[in-house]
Amino acid sequence: MRLGIDFGTTHTVVAAVDRGNYPVAGFEWGDAVPSTIAAHSGTGELRFGREAVASELDPDWVILRSFKRLLQGSGPLSEIAIGARVYTAPQLLTGYLAALRDDLRLRSNLGIKKGERLHAAVSVPAHAPNDQRFLTLDAFQRAGFEVETLLNEPSAAGFEYAHRFRDTLTSRREYVLVYDLGGGTFDASLIHMAGTLNEVITSIGIARLGGDDMDEAILNLALRKAGSAAPDARARQQLLDECRVQKEAVGANTRRLVIDLDAIGHGSVTLPMAEVAEACAPLVERTIEALGTVMRDPRRDEHDTVEWNELAGLYVVGGASAFPVVPRRLREQFGNHRVRRSPHPFAATAIGLATFLDEGKGYELADCLTRHFGVWREAEAGRVVTFDPIFLKDTPLPRKGSGAIEVVRRYRSAHNIGHFRFVECGALNADRPDGQVVPWDEIRFPFDPALRERSGLADVWIERTADGGREIEERYACSANGLFEVTVSVPNEGFSRTYRIGRPSGAAHQETSSRRAT
């Protein structure tokens, strides 16, 4: 069976490919699996999804909700605490996805046969770094899914738009702006649609902005109304769950929210929707400000700004976008005729992933990098440091099956060891990293042959050489999934090492070495 799986911050939604239709999987409890983990404080036993939620009233179990947010800075060796116990990020994610696989087989309406292979298209936030992409792919595969492709979430939602609203596209309106507000993240992508090709022009993401933050804003408003002090962690989580339930039950004509504060012995408090909208407004305004930064197409000859009247639609998806405050504010800003909401905002990404997997549709995706990636380099004999951007933001990713895109650097070494310090960033300012700047793994490569048998180089002093150095080649590769590798070699001496580049993990990264006969 072919499945589109949207692993979300608060819920995971699955859609299937079924003869040109893309039904959303229904489970015994509803149409999504909570993205929740529970750990027993004594034994360390783990529970996932619906079973984890059912443990929340048992004091022996510690609940971790929205754990996808913790993956933003996680790598293969990262650790996540649940209560007093610590687990690795791959252990938690793989366990959750294995439980999801069992739920699909045993407790869903998809009719999956025993032994049937599960082919999946999966997604990550547009701003997800290299390690999060690797971690997601690896965990799905370890959990028993055969991953066909990994897409950025707003790119996947673009296929759902193409499936439902292709007739809105004209020769004058070939762009769609996807507005994806989920439980924990906000993403936006400008997509050019021509025929069956969806070409992502540029994307932007805000890592911690979504429905969870709205729940926090509503709870803080309720506590102020009630004149209550800050609750302890367990009571606060119960109250956040209450705010989420009430928020998700809001309709277009709802005039007030009633929040039950029994968890702190206060009864209930009534919140007028006007005050709720005011509390959530700063979050929505941040998303609107971000939209303007993606309205450009650098491929155009004269000016790269895409005018709003060139949009076929501003497509609103993501579970948190269903909260009426969001579409109401977007229509005020952009007009009723331009804002189009997905009929299933919480499932749009999963449906789009399934659509992409449907070979009968013949859709193609041309996606792009969502951040700059580069390395610090020494210049002027060590007197200054410069930044070398290896892959620029909005660089088109290779199509599936077409191999990686490569960038090569060649130079003569000036030291006994090459010390590579990699960085990703959201913007460049005068060729310097700007915006959200995130350091990645540091790599030490032995230029000096005498150091090549050592298992580690962190304790070796880096010295300038007086012999004119060696010819060095760096070959960087970026895959269709947005994963980076670099092979550093001394071609004349037949020595090279290949590194998968990721964020610092607290331990030495994995590397492979090779020699060839000379």
N, C-alpha and C positions, 0 to 999 in steps of 0.2 A: 504494500500500500504506500502511496505517495502522500506525504503530510507536510503542511506548512506549520511550523511551530514558533510561536512568539513567546519566548521566555520573558515575561514582564516583571516589573518591580513588585507589584502586588498580586498579580495572577498570571498564569500561563494559559494561553489559548491555542487550540489546535484546529486546523481546518484540513479537510481531506480533498483529494482530487477524485471526482466521481462523474465521469462522462460529461465533462463540460460544466459541472456544478461544483461548488466548493463549500459543502456543509460544515458547520462548526461542530466539533465533537461535543456531545452532551454526556455528562457523567451522572451518577446516581444522585448527586447533590446539586448539580447545576451545570453551567456551560463553561466553567474554567476551574483550574486547579490553583489553590492559593500558593503563592511563592513564600512558603513559611516552613521553618524547621524548628523542631523541638528537641531538646537534649535532657536526658534524665540526670538530675544533679548527683545521684549516687553512682549509678552504673555507667553513665556516659552513653547509654543507648540513644540512637537518633530516630526520630520520626519525621515524616515529610508530608507536605501538602495538607489534605483534608484531615489526615490522622494527626498531624501536628496541631492543627487548630483545635481539634477535639480534646487536646491535652491542656488547654490554656487555664482551666480552672483547678487543675491538680497542682498543688504547691511543690510537688517533687519534680515538676517539669519546667524548664526555662524555655521561653519562646523567643525565636528570632524571626521577625517579619522583614519583608523588603530587603532580603539579604543580597539581592542583585546590586544594590547601591554600594555594598562593600567590595564588589568585584572591580569597581572603577580603578582602584589602586592595587589590585592583587595580581600576583604571578603564580607560577607553578609551585613555589615553595612558601607562599604567603600563608599566614595563620590567622584564623578568626576565632575569637572567644565567644562562647555561649555560656553564660554564667561563669563558673570557676574553671571550666574545661576549655581546652584549646584544640581546634581541628584545622586541618589544612583546607585551603580554598578548593582544590580539586576534589578532596574527599566529600565536602559538603555538596558541591555542585553535581558531581557524578552520582552521589546518593539520591539527590532530589530528582535528577533526570531518570535514573533507574526506576524510582517509584512512579514517575510520570509514565514511563513505558508500561509498567504493570497496570496502572490505572487505565491506560488506553486499551490494553488487551482484555482486562477482566471487568472493568467497571464503566466502559463507555458504550455508546450506541453505534460505533463504527463497524462492528462485526468483523474485527480482525481475527483471522484464522490462526490456529496454533501453528507456530513455526513460520508464519508469514513475515517476510522481510519488511522492515520499516525504512523507506527512503524518505529523507527529510531535507527540506530547505529551512534554515534557521537564520536568526537575525541578531544583530547587536545595535546599540545606539550608534548614530553616525559619528559621534566623537570618541567612540571606544578605542583605546590604545592597543598597541600590538599584543601585549600580554593578555588583555581581556579577550581578544579575538582568538588567540591560541588556546586559552583556557576553555572558552566556550566550545570550540571545535573538538578539542580533545575529550572533554567531559561527555558531549553527546555521543561520540564514537565509543567511549568506554562503557556508556550506559546501554549500548546495543542498537543505536540508530546508525544508519548508513547515510552520512551527510553528503548531499549532492552539491550544496552551495551554501555560502554564508553571505547575507546581504545586509546593508545598512537598513535600519527600520523604516525611515521615510522613503527610501528607494523601493522597498517592498510595498508600502502603502500606495506608491505611484502605480503599481500594477493593478491594485484594486480599483483605482480611479479609471485606468484604461479599460478595465473590464466593465465598469458600470456607466462611464460617462464619455466614452470615446467620441460620441457624436457631437460633443461640445467643442472639439478641436477643429480649427479652421486654419487656412493659410495665414491669417492675421493673428490668430491666437493659438500658438503652438506650445506655450509654456504652461506648466502647472506648478504651483507653489504648495508643497505639502507642509502642513502645520501639524506636528505630532506631539501632543501633550499627554504623556503617560503618567503612571503612578509615581515615578521617581525622576524622570528626565524629560527634557524638551529638546526636540530636533526639528530642523526645518531644512528642506532641500528644494532647489529650483530644478525642475526636470523639463527637458525639451523632448516632446513626443512627436515622432514622425513615423507613420506606418506602424510596424511592430517593434521599433527601436525606442526604448526609453533611455535618454542620455542625461545623466545627472551632471549638471553644470557646476554647482557649488552647494555646499552644505554647511550648517553651523549647529552646534549642540551646546546645551547647558546641562552640566552633569547633575546638579542637585536642584531640580525645579520640576515639581509635578504635583500629583494629587496628594501625596504624603504631606507636602508643605501646606496645601490648602487645609488638610485636616488639622495641622498644627495651628494655623491661623484661626480656624473656627473654635478650636479648644481654648486657645488663649482668650478669645473674645468671650466665650462662655464663662471661663473662670473669672474674668474681670466683672462680668455682669453679676456673678454670684458672690463676688467679694471673697473668693476662696484663695487660700494659700496654695503654693505649688504642691501637687500630690507626689507621692513616692513613685518610683519607676514602674512598679507593677500596676498601680492604680492609673497612672498616666497612660499606659498602654491600653488598658481597658477603656478609658475615656476616648482615646484616639480611635479605637475600633467603633465606639458609639458614634463619634463624629463622622467617620467614613460611611457607616451604614445610613445615617440620616442624610448625608450629602448625596449619596448615590440614589436615594429615594426621591430626590427633589425633581419636580416637574416644571414645565414652563409657567404654570399658574400658581406655584407654591408661593405663599406669602411669608411664611415663617418656618424656622427650624425649632424643634423641641429637643433639647439635649438632656438625656438622663445622666445625672451626676451622682447616682447611688453609690458608685465606687468610692466616693469621698463623703458619703452620708449627707448629701445636700438636696436630694430630691431631683427636680428638673428645673431647667431655665429655658425661657423662650427667646429666640433671636429673630428679629425682623430680617427678612431677606435683604433689605437695603443695607443693613449693617453688615451682614455676611458678605455681600458683594464688595462693600468698602474695605473689609478686612482682607479679602483675596485680591483686590484690585492691583496692588503693587506687583504681585506675581504675574498676573496677566499682562501688565504693562511691560514687564521685562521680556516677555515673549514677542510682543509687538515691536519693541525696539530691535530685537534680533532679526526680525524679518527683513528689515531694510538692508541689512548687510549681505544678503544672498541674492538680491535683485540685480545681478549683473551676469553678462555672458562675454568672457574675454575673447571668444572666437569671432565676434562681430568686428567688422572693419572700421566703422566710424566711431561709435561710442559703445561702451560695454554695458551701460545701464539698460535694464529691461523695464519698460514702462508698465504701470499697473494695467493699462488697457490692452496689453498684449497677453494677459493671463486668460486662459480658458477657465481657470478656477483657482481659488484658494481652498485647498482640500483639507478639511479639519478632521483629524483622526486621533486615536488614543483615548484610553478610558477616562482620563480627567477632563478631556474636552467635552464630554457629555454634560458636565455641570453647566447649567444654563447661563451662569455668569460669563463663561468663556465665549460661546457663539454670539451672545448679545453684544459683548464689547467688540468683537471682531466685525460684526455687521455695522456697528456705529462707526468704526474706523474705515471700513473698506466697501460698505454698501451691500445690500441684500443680494443683488444679482451676481456678485462675484464670489461670495462665501458659500461653499458647498460642504455640507457635512456628510460623512459616510453614514449610510443607514445602520451600520454596525461599527461604531467608532472603536469599541473595545476589541473588536476582532479584525479590523481592517488590515493590520500587518500580517496576521496569520492567513487571511484570505488572499492577500497579495502574494505571499510566499507560495501558496498552493497554486495560484494562477501561473506564477513563473515556472513551476514544475510541470505544468500541463503542456506536454509536447505538442498537442493539437493546436494550441494557441500560437505557438511559434514566436513568443515574445523574446526579445533580447534586451540586455541591460548593459549600458556603458556607464560604470560608476567612477568615482574619483576619490582621491585622498582627501581627508577632512582636516588634516593638520600638516604643518611643515615638519620635516625631519632632517636633522643635520648633525654635524660634529664640530667641536671646538678644535682649532688648529693654532699652532704656534707660528708666529711670523717675525721678521726682522731679527733673526738669530735669538729668538726667545724674548725680545723686548716687548712684544705685544701679542695679544690673543685675538684671533678672528673667528668668525662663524662661517662654516662651509655648508650651505643648504644642499643636501643630497637629493631629497625629493620635496618638491614644493606642494603646498596645499592646492587642491583642485587639479593635480596631475591625474590624467585619465588612467584608471586601472586597466590591466589587460583583460580581454574577454576570457570567459571560461574556456579552458582547453588550448589557449594560445601561448602558454608559457608566461614567464615573469618578465617585467620590464627591468632593465639593468642600467646602472650608472657606474662608470669606471673612473678611478683616480690613479694617476701614476706620478711618482716623484722619487727623489733620492732621500734615503733616511739620514737623519742628523743625530740620532741617539742610538744607544744600545737596545732600548725597548721602545716600542710604539705604545703610547698611552692614549687610548681613544675614549673620549667622553661625549656620549650621544645625548641629544636633547630633542624633544618635540615641543612645538609651541603653536599657539593659535594665530599669531601674526608676526610679521617682520617689520621692524622700524629701523630704517637706515642700515639694513642688512644685519641687524641684531635681533635675537629672539625677543618677542614681546607678547603681551597677552598672558595667557596661562602657560607658563614655562615649566616643563616637567623633565627632570633628569632621568635618563635611562641607564642601563648597565654600563659600567666602565670595563674596557677590554685592554689587556696588556699583551702585546705581541712581541716575541723575541726576535729582534733584528739580528742580534749577535748570535752566531751559531753555538757559542759556548753555553748559552742559556736555554737552548731548545729542549733539553732533556729534563729541565726542572718542572715539577708539578705545579708550582705557583710562583708568581713574580711580584706579588704585592710587597714583599720585604726587600726587593732588590732596588738599589738606588739607581735612578735614571740619570745617565751621564751623556754628555755630548761626545761624539766620536770625532777623531782627527784623520780618519782614513778616507774621507770623501763619501762615506756611506754606501748603501746598496740600492739597487733599483727595486722599488716596491710597487706593487699593484694592489689596489682595493677594488673589489668588484661587488657592488651592492645589487641585491635583487628584491623586488617587491612583487608578491603574488597577487592573484585575482582577489584573494581574501584580505588583502591589505597587511600581510605579514612580511617582515623584513629579515633578510639574512645578509651577511657580509663575508666574503672570502678574502683574507689578506694573504698575500704570497710574496715570496722572493723568487721570481721566475728563474733567474740565472743559477739558483742553488736548489731548485726543485723542492721547495718547502712551502707549505700553505696550511692555513687553519680556517675553518668555516664556523661562524657563530650565528646562532639565532638571536637576534637583538630584542631585548625586552626591558622591562623596568627592573630596578634593583629588587632582589628577592631575599637578601639577607644571607645568601650563600653563593658560592661560585657558580656561574652559569655553565651550561653544558657546551662543550666544544668538540670538534673532531679534527684530527691532524692527519696529514697525508704527505708522503714523500714519493718522488718518482726518480727513476734511475737517471744519472747524469753522465 
